[in-house]
């Protein structure tokens, strides 16, 4: 099952190009982020399929959240997939700074983001590592470390906090309040169904994927990534 889930991750994972009007710590104001697959580091309390879906969906949701920043745009979706295949890392889950740097450089990215998640009976934690591909070092490790923000029911807010800290680590301005509020407000049910859609799509189960994407849109009609997924599976 893990291999089929990886097909979904490869299909959906993307980099994000960060376009800032100010210099980033004295460097080039144009930066690129490659969001790599995330690892399930140990989750309990739901069935295996739910966690497989999150493993597929979380990197894609984080990419979409990063792309919602006004200084960020998402690069061509297949680029990371192609690079992972060329580097024979398509099934990788764990990334050290060296391998993350290798992929970042191969995709032309300035930064790589990798990480893990754990869901312990509804207590949800994400850890994301921001790697500087120029130095090969981990720039920062970010997480939703506030105990008040570790409830799975707050998944949209958790992802927004992680995205806030990633762009902050690169010297970008904070998200505009309205953008951050909109992403924080996406219901967990919608993000969960979106993740299921990615998983089913990666397995080639287009009918199930379409149903999951539609459920996500029913819960969150403005969830553009679910609408894009629904268009894909219907067109295929």
C-alpha positions as CSV (number, residue, x, y, z in Angstrom):
1,X,0.0,0.0,0.0
2,X,2.9,2.3,0.8
3,X,4.0,2.2,-2.8
4,X,0.6,3.2,-4.1
5,X,0.4,6.0,-1.6
6,X,3.8,7.3,-2.9
7,X,2.2,7.5,-6.4
8,X,-0.2,9.9,-5.0
9,X,2.5,11.9,-3.2
10,X,4.6,12.0,-6.4
11,X,1.6,13.2,-8.3
12,X,0.6,15.9,-5.9
13,X,3.8,17.1,-4.3
14,X,5.1,20.4,-5.6
15,X,7.7,23.0,-5.0
16,X,6.8,26.6,-4.3
17,X,8.6,29.6,-5.8
18,X,8.9,32.4,-3.3
19,X,8.9,35.9,-4.9
20,X,9.7,38.6,-2.4
21,X,9.9,42.3,-3.0
22,X,12.7,42.6,-0.4
23,X,16.0,40.8,0.0
24,X,16.1,37.6,1.9
25,X,18.8,38.1,4.5
26,X,21.0,39.9,2.0
27,X,20.6,37.1,-0.6
28,X,18.7,37.0,-3.8
29,X,15.1,38.0,-3.2
30,X,13.9,35.1,-5.4
31,X,13.8,31.8,-3.6
32,X,12.4,28.4,-4.4
33,X,11.0,25.8,-2.0
34,X,10.8,22.0,-2.7
35,X,8.3,20.3,-0.4
36,X,9.4,16.6,0.0
37,X,7.4,13.6,1.2
38,X,6.5,13.5,4.9
39,X,7.0,10.5,7.1
40,X,4.3,9.1,9.5
41,X,6.5,8.8,12.6
42,X,4.0,6.8,14.6
43,X,0.2,7.4,14.7
44,X,-2.6,5.7,16.6
45,X,-6.3,6.0,17.1
46,X,-7.6,5.8,13.4
47,X,-7.5,3.0,10.9
48,X,-4.4,2.6,8.7
49,X,-6.1,4.0,5.6
50,X,-6.7,7.3,7.4
51,X,-3.0,7.7,8.2
52,X,-1.9,6.6,4.7
53,X,-4.2,9.3,3.4
54,X,-2.6,11.9,5.6
55,X,0.9,10.7,4.5
56,X,-0.2,11.4,0.9
57,X,-2.1,14.6,1.6
58,X,-0.2,16.6,4.2
59,X,2.8,17.6,1.9
60,X,0.3,18.7,-0.8
61,X,-1.8,20.7,1.7
62,X,1.3,22.3,3.1
63,X,2.4,23.2,-0.5
64,X,-1.0,24.8,-1.1
65,X,-0.8,26.6,2.2
66,X,2.7,28.0,1.3
67,X,1.4,28.9,-2.1
68,X,-1.3,31.0,-0.5
69,X,1.3,33.5,0.6
70,X,1.2,36.5,-1.7
71,X,4.9,36.2,-2.4
72,X,4.7,32.5,-3.2
73,X,3.8,30.7,-6.4
74,X,3.8,26.9,-7.2
75,X,6.1,25.5,-9.9
76,X,5.1,22.8,-12.4
77,X,3.6,19.9,-10.5
78,X,5.5,17.1,-12.2
79,X,8.9,18.6,-11.7
80,X,9.5,17.1,-8.2
81,X,8.0,13.8,-9.3
82,X,10.5,13.6,-12.2
83,X,13.5,14.5,-10.1
84,X,12.6,11.9,-7.4
85,X,12.4,9.3,-10.1
86,X,15.7,10.3,-11.7
87,X,17.4,10.2,-8.3
88,X,15.7,6.9,-7.4
89,X,14.3,8.4,-4.3
90,X,10.6,8.1,-5.2
91,X,9.8,5.8,-2.2
92,X,11.9,7.7,0.3
93,X,10.3,9.0,3.5
94,X,13.3,10.0,5.6
95,X,15.4,12.8,4.3
96,X,18.7,14.0,5.9
97,X,20.1,17.4,5.0
98,X,22.3,15.9,2.3
99,X,19.6,14.1,0.4
100,X,17.2,17.1,0.8
101,X,19.9,19.4,-0.6
102,X,20.5,17.0,-3.5
103,X,16.8,17.1,-4.5
104,X,16.5,20.9,-4.0
105,X,19.5,21.5,-6.2
106,X,18.2,19.1,-8.9
107,X,14.9,21.0,-9.0
108,X,16.6,24.4,-8.9
109,X,15.2,25.0,-5.4
110,X,16.9,27.3,-2.9
111,X,15.3,25.5,0.0
112,X,13.8,22.1,0.8
113,X,11.2,21.3,3.3
114,X,10.9,17.8,4.7
115,X,9.3,16.4,7.8
116,X,7.1,14.1,9.7
117,X,3.8,13.9,11.5
118,X,2.3,11.9,14.4
119,X,-1.3,11.6,15.4
120,X,-1.7,10.0,18.9
121,X,-5.4,9.5,19.4
122,X,-6.1,13.0,18.1
123,X,-3.1,14.8,19.5
124,X,-1.5,15.9,16.2
125,X,2.1,17.1,15.7
126,X,4.0,18.1,12.6
127,X,7.7,18.7,12.5
128,X,9.2,20.3,9.4
129,X,12.8,20.9,8.6
130,X,13.8,23.8,6.4
131,X,17.1,23.0,4.6
132,X,19.2,25.6,3.0
133,X,20.4,24.0,-0.3
134,X,23.3,26.5,-0.7
135,X,24.9,25.5,2.6
136,X,23.5,22.0,2.9
137,X,22.5,22.8,6.5
138,X,19.1,22.6,8.3
139,X,18.1,26.3,8.6
140,X,15.4,25.7,11.1
141,X,13.1,23.0,12.5
142,X,9.5,24.2,12.9
143,X,6.5,22.6,14.6
144,X,3.2,23.3,16.2
145,X,4.8,23.1,19.6
146,X,2.1,24.9,21.5
147,X,0.1,22.3,23.4
148,X,-3.0,24.4,22.7
149,X,-2.6,23.8,19.0
150,X,-2.2,20.1,18.8
151,X,-5.8,18.9,18.4
152,X,-6.4,17.1,15.1
153,X,-9.6,19.2,14.8
154,X,-7.3,22.2,14.4
155,X,-5.5,20.8,11.4
156,X,-6.0,23.8,9.2
157,X,-4.6,26.1,11.9
158,X,-1.7,23.7,12.6
159,X,-0.7,23.8,8.9
160,X,-0.9,27.5,8.8
161,X,1.3,27.9,11.8
162,X,3.9,25.6,10.3
163,X,3.7,27.5,7.0
164,X,4.1,30.8,8.9
165,X,7.3,29.5,10.5
166,X,8.7,28.2,7.3
167,X,8.3,31.5,5.4
168,X,9.6,33.3,8.5
169,X,12.7,31.1,8.5
170,X,13.4,32.4,5.0
171,X,13.0,36.0,6.0
172,X,9.7,36.6,4.3
173,X,7.0,38.9,5.7
174,X,4.1,37.2,7.6
175,X,1.0,36.1,5.7
176,X,-1.6,38.9,5.4
177,X,-4.2,38.4,8.2
178,X,-7.1,37.6,5.8
179,X,-5.1,34.9,3.9
180,X,-3.9,33.3,7.1
181,X,-7.4,33.3,8.6
182,X,-8.9,31.7,5.5
183,X,-6.3,28.9,5.5
184,X,-6.7,28.4,9.3
185,X,-10.4,28.1,8.9
186,X,-10.4,25.1,6.5
187,X,-12.2,22.3,8.3
188,X,-10.3,19.2,9.2
189,X,-12.9,17.1,7.5
190,X,-12.2,18.8,4.2
191,X,-8.4,18.3,4.6
192,X,-8.9,14.7,5.5
193,X,-11.2,14.0,2.5
194,X,-8.8,15.9,0.2
195,X,-6.0,13.6,1.5
196,X,-8.1,10.6,0.8
197,X,-8.7,11.9,-2.7
198,X,-5.0,12.1,-3.3
199,X,-4.5,8.6,-2.0
200,X,-7.2,7.1,-4.1
201,X,-6.0,9.0,-7.2
202,X,-2.5,7.6,-6.7
203,X,-4.0,4.1,-6.6
204,X,-5.8,4.7,-9.8
205,X,-9.2,4.5,-8.1
206,X,-10.6,7.6,-9.8
207,X,-14.2,7.1,-8.8
208,X,-13.3,6.9,-5.1
209,X,-11.0,9.9,-5.6
210,X,-13.8,11.9,-7.2
211,X,-16.1,11.1,-4.3
212,X,-13.5,12.1,-1.7
213,X,-12.7,15.4,-3.5
214,X,-16.4,16.1,-3.7
215,X,-16.8,15.5,0.0
216,X,-13.9,17.9,0.6
217,X,-15.6,20.6,-1.5
218,X,-18.9,20.0,0.3
219,X,-17.2,20.8,3.6
220,X,-15.0,23.6,2.2
221,X,-16.4,24.9,-1.2
222,X,-13.4,27.3,-1.6
223,X,-10.8,24.6,-1.3
224,X,-9.1,25.1,-4.6
225,X,-6.8,22.1,-4.4
226,X,-9.8,19.7,-4.0
227,X,-11.5,21.4,-7.0
228,X,-8.3,20.8,-9.0
229,X,-8.2,17.2,-8.0
230,X,-11.8,16.7,-8.9
231,X,-11.2,18.1,-12.4
232,X,-8.2,15.9,-12.9
233,X,-9.9,12.6,-12.0
234,X,-13.0,13.5,-14.1
235,X,-10.8,14.5,-17.0
236,X,-8.8,11.3,-16.9
